[in-house]
Amino acid sequence: MTAPRAPCAVSVGGLSVARMEGRLTGWGRTAPTTARLCVPTSTAEARDAVRAAGERGTLARGLGRSYGDAAQNAGGTVLDMTSLARVRALDLEQGLVTCEAGVSLDRLMRLLLPFGWFVPVTPGTRYVTVGGAIGADIHGKNHHVSGSFGHHVTRMRLLTAGGEERELTPGDELFDATTGGMGLTGVILDATIRLLPVATSLMAVDTERAADLDELMQRLEATDHRYRYSVAWIDLVARGAATGRAVLTRGEHATLDMLTPRQALDPLAFRPRSLPAAPRGIPGGLLRTATVGAFNELWFRKAPRERRGQLQRIGAFFHPLDGVPEWNRVYGPGGFLQYQFVVPYGQEAALRSIVEQLSRHGCPSFLAVLKRFGEGGPGWLSFPMPGWTLALDLPASVPGLGPLLDRLDEQVLAAGGRIYLAKDSRMRPRTLAAMYPRLADFRALRERIDPSGVFTSDLARRLAL
Amino acid sequence: MMNALGDPQSLLVLGGSSEIGLATARRLVRGRVEVVHLAGRPSPALDAAAEELRALGAQVHVHEFDATAVDTHETVLGKIFAEGDIDVALLAFGVLGDQERDERDPLAAAAVAKVNYLGAVTASLVCAQALRRQGHGALVVLSSVAGERARRSNFIYGSTKAGLDAFAQGLGDSLHGTGARVMVVRPGFVRTRMTEGLPEAPLATTADAVAEATVAGLRRGAETVWVPGALRFVMSGLRHVPRAVFRRLPV
């Protein structure tokens, strides 16, 4: 949600202070709260803002793509980091980029693709910042091969509660707490990221349909290891025999020999296209089981039964929704939430049961996403763990949604799984604590390095992080 | 914090032994509310309310609070807010008075106004200030349809609620953009201890129905809630009935 912004550089008594109030929400546009917004443009300004944080604390915010309340701080200060966005160093031999935390993945792609380098991990949108990517330890379609974003960070600089800058490398306690730490350990100032070499900016994609959930899971299990990128879009509105029908899209960066002569003229071109933004003022209630069901039906029929080696642009393959700016408005004023969980391998029955319950409840969920995770990372509150992860969007107005998701939380927990903090907007604190065994360590570390609670967020308050 | 589905985690009830207050607390505790502050005059009913909510699993704190002691509100309520964020503050205290007696006894009438209006004004302002500082939270003010248009049969009570209602609407507007908000709840005739023995008005309702509507209103971010909902249309009609006719209506 956009809000009025003010530079931090309004100096009062030598301190930069924030002066604009803004109503903030996450991408799901639910549970708005108000904070003073501050836009630091330099490390020094960020430091001043942290030192000037009042009793309601402060928090870094990037592009506001986490769905819930992770980047809000009611009554306190929020540092809009998107102006701290310089690329500091680029090593084209080694494939390393050092940039400030407010640089977006979109910017990195535009900058790096012409040189034949790609970001190591990209989520379903390019519009996330590097700081946010580390804070949420994001994952992409390549998690089963490449792990989460934090795995590719070779160092970072963190501004801590006292206003000191700490240089961190993997293995440091604070590095691991910060990776997936939802911004609660400090403000990430800059980071160095190891990149992935690519020969072209196109993707070679295999598409296949799966008639139901069992077939889908079999196919993913059998052949996922052949692809760097893999994801399945599930139709959660379909019921009965079609429950869990899906389209698998899996692919790899195309090599030069796959390109047509015309494409080969500019193999690393990256010019993502976008449609006009979704308008403001879309009423709620358009996305009902009937309309979404019809959309899902159309989309399922439209997908080829099987197609190999189709060349797709990066935008179409990774970030289809980025093509419609502000697409979150289609859910109307009531907003929506995303539910994403992972259950370990061996818990397929739990996954199947949850899919059936969602389908039976009649949730008007546009395509849900199913994916297999690889090894988890060292981040204390990092989400991924080996297993199946399912993510789905739901309008907040669905009747009975709260109790339904509470029941699903319990089942996820019983199966040894967990919920993704960057998506959560409604979990119970004790459920979360049971899902993240290192939460106690995380709290203890925060108590130690930030005893007065300078860094906090609505998410932290809601879940007692 | 209020979650994405409008479920609060902490609740403050001013008028902690109020039946509507307790019914609302009960519902919210069955949802996400874990911390409840009950503020009221010490009484067996207040202790019983605390016990009942504890039995439902809530962490309940009881505070001594007197609506008419307006000069204590800042201290008493300030302490409660200092203990942690309050997601919903429910202003549930109020007295009905006895219209016939109060007409004869101006001081008794003033006492009704003191609780229902004066006490509510200071308590609301203190809460609103704290919510504004928090950057989030809802103040729920229990008004009444009796305040919508004064009636011959209970205009003393009605006028206090009319004042409170107007005050709460203005307060809500003053909070716009601060993250905090005010929700005005206007029930019709509610069957409670307060109305025991009185002749029932049409569209009479229960404390539980008011609680249900309040929780639903919090969910959807409503500014005004009528209970039952049909009263909204009934009252918008009654508002335009000429005085000469209204005076003679058996309401």
Contacts between the chains, C-beta under 8 A, distances in Angstrom:
chain1	res1	chain2	res2	distance
A	21	B	177	7.1
A	21	B	178	7.4
A	23	B	177	6.5
A	23	B	179	6.6
A	28	B	4	6.2
A	30	B	4	3.6
A	30	B	5	7.7
A	31	B	1	7.2
A	31	B	2	5.4
A	31	B	3	6.3
A	31	B	4	5.2
A	31	B	6	7.8
A	32	B	179	6.8
A	33	B	1	7.8
A	33	B	135	5.0
A	33	B	136	4.0
A	33	B	179	4.6
A	34	B	135	4.3
A	34	B	136	7.1
A	34	B	177	7.0
A	34	B	178	5.5
A	34	B	179	3.1
A	34	B	180	7.9
A	35	B	135	5.8
A	35	B	179	7.9
A	56	B	133	7.6
A	56	B	134	7.6
A	56	B	135	7.0
A	68	B	4	6.1
A	69	B	1	6.6
A	69	B	4	7.7
A	73	B	135	7.7
A	74	B	1	7.3
A	74	B	85	7.8
A	74	B	134	5.8
A	74	B	135	3.5
A	74	B	136	4.1
A	74	B	179	5.9
A	75	B	133	5.6
A	75	B	134	4.6
A	75	B	135	3.2
A	75	B	136	7.0
A	75	B	179	7.2
A	76	B	135	7.0
A	334	B	220	7.5
A	335	B	4	7.0
A	337	B	4	4.8
A	337	B	5	7.7
A	396	B	4	5.7
A	396	B	5	6.0
A	401	B	5	6.4
A	402	B	5	4.7
A	402	B	7	6.4
A	402	B	31	7.4
A	425	B	3	6.1
A	425	B	4	3.5
A	426	B	3	4.3
A	426	B	4	4.9
A	426	B	5	5.5
A	426	B	7	7.3
A	428	B	32	6.9
A	458	B	1	5.2
A	458	B	136	7.5
A	461	B	1	5.1
A	461	B	85	6.5
A	462	B	1	3.9
A	462	B	3	6.4
A	462	B	9	6.8
